[in-house]
């Protein structure tokens, strides 16, 4: 699971609503997956990122988009690495409101809930 | 009601996909060109989700966008992951996404697996919720109106055809896995090879005859048909490039099957309603196997039922260990049906445990030995001097290793206008941009309105 994916994920446990975001990430196994750097692609992603969630999930992230980031290759490469190359293979995602844990195994988050847990 | 719906879907959607996932191959999951086009038209840097991604055939169509694959079926998701896709396991009815985070969503052959109208609406509303305003949603569902087959009812159980087996390519010498060819699946009679690209699966001729609500679709498809196929070849290690001549001859040989079988297909046995369930039963669609009882010489490997999976996977005698007797499938499909009643508001479920009764695995152990003859063709891919005409008969010697009941998939096939009506009446947050028919699917593109939620 990439951190860009994590940035989109939210808990849908019943009653939690928007407080289900962001999920708290606990990674027990991480791999770095080289991905071809596409500065245009990364630049377009930046405005879509929920930065607070990203800061929670990743250690070495700039505090926010810097001015002129579209042309700042160093910044873009850093973001590229964090968003696209860090791959969480094993770990958990925790709902911040309910505490419910969603597992990540073999790089795949499992977001299924039981009937009792889901919103109606 | 909702619980029963979930139970039915568990048995006749989720469990089936889970059990049959190992048999899936890239070949049989066709990438519809119109869907590929939709994905390619998204702006670079878009965040896109394929809800119901299966093995991930659409996840790498556009390298300029970020595409997430989501599916309820773990094994299918694992396959997609093994191909390097970013995927997760989740439920269409409770998408684990924050509101308004995605630029586009595709839902290809998914909504028709929901067994009640309310659930279908919920699925669509969930996808609308996670779209940004202005974001687009593309939905494909099976149409009730088909050229080659006849759905008696809208709620049907369709047998799974075990000819869809990945073995054919397991022994291929290709290192790693190649992406499937971009050729779109056809649910219509075979068309002669396209004169433009000499691809026998090209549906260019078909394009012009497509019924469609929106005129956009016809010229669009005609135009992009062959172009996409050649482009698809470059982008995705085009299947036809990989296999070349033998591939084309394989497809050609498939056509011979189809033409001899057309009569067979049209004789699909109508289902009789048992007393007391006169108007509201699910139909079990007879599988091609069902018509094998009419004689020992019918070629086995035809498949006109499945719209999103390829018709043929042909296998050599060596490769094939064919454990299954069609007799039981025939017996199952032909003589019994799901005893499920449809009630007034379009939900076909009433009461619990209704779908179980129609298919009792215990009944299907016996079958006349003569009905067990399976015919299959020598794979053109295997033999250097392929002879498409040759058929082999195989004795039904082996026990039934598959519970036929478990592999009936539930579909709610849509009538013309039904999908459109569903969005118009129940999903106010979406505005329909276009709708039409694509190879036996009703399709819609809708846009999330501004100032919603």
Interface residues (C-beta under 8 A of the other chain):
Chain A: X1 X2 X4 X5 X8 X9 X10 X11 X12 X18 X21 X38 X40 X41 X43 X44 X45 X48 X50 X102 X106 X107 X108 X109 X110 X111 X112 X113 X115 X118 X119
Chain B: X3 X6 X43 X44 X45 X46 X47 X64 X66 X68 X72 X74 X77 X78 X81 X86 X87 X88 X89 X90 X91 X93 X94 X95 X96 X97 X98 X99 X101 X102
